[in-house]
């Protein structure tokens, strides 16, 4: 799927619909929080692994392609691995976002920055810049595995990681979920109940009889 098409399609759904479409979706820990003015991310992962040293993050910002999302496995340590200068540099290079499983700093600038930035911590203490680290390898960020070129989707609800081979099918499912939700919302707005739009009674009855069942939208 072309990136422009992916971006356009994700704008019509959200991460909640993505997760509803596939309960096995990789979701980063909620401790990885948005720090900038823009929380929405759509793009392929450019992975980094480093510990208490930000040189590898700097390298990633300088060599990642336009639209790439820099994913930093910083081991969840409370050390800043990026800050204002990295955000400004990423904007110049049209990077799609920065997600750091460690610390970020310079919130006076970052809080109003349009580059999507997420981190586990905010701290003034920066790491060193003397270790190469590792780029474009499988990493762990926010408690989930991330491979180079995995698709990263993020919004106010959280961050999800998708196998690029599954993105088309998953977006189709997410669109279907949003359409069904919209129909139910229309019913609720006109005075209908949740049971008017969901198979609540049938689902409960089936489970009571120990029969397999799932909660579904009604046509």
C-alpha positions as CSV (number, residue, x, y, z in Angstrom):
1,X,0.0,0.0,0.0
2,X,1.4,3.4,-0.9
3,X,2.1,5.6,2.1
4,X,-0.2,8.4,1.0
5,X,-3.1,6.0,0.7
6,X,-2.2,4.5,4.1
7,X,-2.3,7.9,5.7
8,X,-5.6,8.8,4.1
9,X,-7.2,5.6,5.2
10,X,-6.0,5.8,8.8
11,X,-7.5,9.3,9.0
12,X,-10.9,7.7,8.6
13,X,-10.4,5.3,11.5
14,X,-8.5,5.3,14.8
15,X,-6.4,2.9,16.9
16,X,-9.5,1.7,18.8
17,X,-11.1,0.5,15.6
18,X,-7.7,-1.1,14.6
19,X,-7.7,-3.1,17.9
20,X,-11.4,-4.0,17.5
21,X,-10.6,-5.4,14.1
22,X,-7.8,-7.6,15.5
23,X,-7.5,-8.3,19.3
24,X,-3.9,-9.6,18.8
25,X,-2.7,-6.1,17.6
26,X,0.5,-5.1,19.3
27,X,-0.2,-2.1,21.6
28,X,2.6,-0.2,23.3
29,X,2.3,0.4,27.0
30,X,0.3,3.4,28.0
31,X,3.3,4.7,29.9
32,X,4.7,5.8,26.5
33,X,2.8,9.1,26.3
34,X,2.4,11.9,23.8
35,X,4.6,14.9,24.6
36,X,4.0,17.2,21.6
37,X,1.1,19.1,20.1
38,X,0.4,16.3,17.5
39,X,-0.3,12.7,18.6
40,X,-1.2,11.2,15.3
41,X,1.5,9.0,13.6
42,X,1.3,6.9,10.4
43,X,4.5,5.5,9.0
44,X,7.1,2.7,8.8
45,X,9.3,2.1,11.8
46,X,13.0,3.0,11.7
47,X,14.3,1.2,14.8
48,X,17.0,2.1,17.2
49,X,18.5,0.3,20.2
50,X,20.6,2.2,22.8
51,X,21.2,2.5,26.5
52,X,21.8,5.8,28.2
53,X,23.4,7.2,25.1
54,X,21.7,9.2,22.3
55,X,24.2,9.0,19.5
56,X,22.2,6.2,17.7
57,X,19.0,8.4,17.9
58,X,20.9,11.3,16.3
59,X,22.1,8.9,13.6
60,X,18.6,7.7,13.0
61,X,17.2,11.2,12.7
62,X,19.8,12.0,10.1
63,X,19.5,8.9,7.9
64,X,15.9,7.8,8.2
65,X,13.7,8.5,5.2
66,X,10.9,11.0,4.9
67,X,7.8,9.7,6.8
68,X,9.8,7.1,8.8
69,X,8.9,6.9,12.5
70,X,12.0,6.7,14.7
71,X,11.4,3.9,17.3
72,X,13.9,4.0,20.2
73,X,14.4,1.0,22.4
74,X,16.1,2.8,25.3
75,X,15.4,0.1,27.8
76,X,12.8,2.1,29.7
77,X,15.5,4.1,31.5
78,X,14.9,7.5,32.9
79,X,17.6,9.2,30.8
80,X,16.7,11.6,28.0
81,X,17.7,10.3,24.6
82,X,16.4,13.2,22.6
83,X,15.2,16.8,23.0
84,X,14.4,20.1,21.2
85,X,17.3,19.9,18.7
86,X,16.3,16.3,17.7
87,X,12.7,17.4,17.2
88,X,13.8,20.4,15.1
89,X,16.2,18.2,13.1
90,X,13.4,15.6,12.5
91,X,11.0,18.4,11.2
92,X,13.7,19.5,8.7
93,X,14.0,16.0,7.4
94,X,10.2,15.3,7.4
95,X,10.5,12.4,9.9
96,X,7.0,11.0,10.7
97,X,7.5,11.0,14.5
98,X,9.8,9.9,17.4
99,X,8.8,7.3,20.0
100,X,11.3,6.8,22.8
101,X,11.1,4.1,25.5
102,X,13.2,6.2,27.8
103,X,13.3,10.0,28.5
104,X,12.7,13.1,26.4
105,X,13.4,16.7,27.4
106,X,13.0,20.3,26.5
107,X,9.2,20.4,27.0
108,X,9.1,24.2,26.6
109,X,9.6,23.6,22.9
110,X,8.3,20.1,22.5
111,X,4.9,20.7,24.0
112,X,3.9,23.0,21.1
113,X,5.9,21.1,18.4
114,X,3.9,19.6,15.5
115,X,6.2,16.6,15.2
116,X,4.5,13.7,17.0
117,X,6.8,12.8,19.9
118,X,6.2,10.1,22.6
119,X,8.3,9.0,25.5
120,X,8.1,7.0,28.7
121,X,9.7,9.8,30.8
122,X,10.3,13.5,30.8
123,X,13.7,14.3,32.4
124,X,16.4,17.0,32.1
125,X,19.2,14.5,32.3
126,X,20.5,13.6,28.9
127,X,22.6,10.5,28.1
128,X,26.1,10.4,26.7
129,X,27.0,10.5,23.0
130,X,29.8,8.0,22.7
131,X,28.2,4.7,21.8
132,X,27.1,3.7,18.3
133,X,24.1,1.7,19.4
134,X,22.2,-0.3,16.8
135,X,20.0,0.7,13.9
136,X,17.3,-1.1,11.9
137,X,17.2,-4.3,14.0
138,X,14.2,-5.9,15.8
139,X,13.7,-4.0,19.1
140,X,11.3,-3.9,22.0
141,X,9.5,-0.6,22.6
142,X,6.7,-0.1,25.1
143,X,6.7,-3.8,25.9
144,X,6.0,-5.0,22.3
145,X,8.3,-6.1,19.5
146,X,8.9,-3.7,16.6
147,X,10.7,-4.7,13.4
148,X,12.1,-2.3,10.8
149,X,9.3,-1.3,8.4
150,X,6.5,-2.3,10.7
151,X,3.7,0.2,10.4
152,X,3.3,2.5,13.4
153,X,-0.1,4.0,13.9
154,X,-0.8,6.3,16.9
155,X,-3.4,8.8,18.1
156,X,-4.8,10.0,21.4
157,X,-5.7,6.5,22.4
158,X,-2.2,5.0,22.0
159,X,0.3,3.4,19.7
160,X,-0.1,0.2,17.7
161,X,2.4,-1.8,15.6
162,X,1.2,-3.6,12.5
163,X,2.9,-6.1,10.2
164,X,2.9,-4.3,6.8
165,X,1.6,-7.4,5.1
166,X,-1.6,-7.2,7.3
167,X,-2.3,-3.4,7.1
168,X,-4.7,-3.5,4.2
169,X,-6.9,-6.2,5.7
170,X,-6.8,-4.6,9.1
171,X,-7.7,-1.2,7.8
172,X,-10.7,-2.8,6.0
173,X,-11.8,-4.3,9.3
174,X,-11.3,-1.0,11.1
175,X,-13.4,0.9,8.5
176,X,-16.2,-1.7,8.9
177,X,-16.1,-1.2,12.7
178,X,-16.3,2.6,12.4
179,X,-19.3,2.3,9.9
180,X,-21.1,0.0,12.3
181,X,-20.4,2.3,15.3
182,X,-21.7,5.3,13.3
183,X,-25.0,3.5,12.6
184,X,-25.4,2.6,16.3
185,X,-24.6,6.2,17.3
186,X,-27.3,7.4,15.0
187,X,-29.8,5.0,16.7
188,X,-28.7,6.2,20.1
189,X,-29.1,9.8,19.1
190,X,-32.7,9.1,18.2
191,X,-33.6,7.4,21.5
192,X,-32.7,3.8,20.8
193,X,-30.9,1.7,23.4
194,X,-27.6,-0.2,23.0
195,X,-29.7,-3.4,22.8
196,X,-31.4,-2.0,19.8
197,X,-28.1,-2.0,18.0
198,X,-26.2,-4.9,19.6
199,X,-27.1,-8.6,20.1
200,X,-26.9,-8.2,23.9
201,X,-29.7,-10.5,24.9
202,X,-28.9,-13.2,22.5
203,X,-25.2,-13.0,23.4
204,X,-25.9,-13.3,27.2
205,X,-28.4,-16.1,26.6
206,X,-25.8,-18.1,24.6
207,X,-23.1,-17.6,27.2
208,X,-25.5,-18.6,29.9
209,X,-26.0,-21.9,28.1
210,X,-22.2,-22.2,27.7
211,X,-22.5,-21.9,24.0
212,X,-20.0,-20.0,21.9
213,X,-21.1,-16.5,21.1
214,X,-19.7,-13.0,20.4
215,X,-21.1,-9.5,20.8
216,X,-22.1,-8.1,17.4
217,X,-23.6,-5.1,15.8
218,X,-27.1,-5.6,14.4
219,X,-27.8,-4.8,10.8
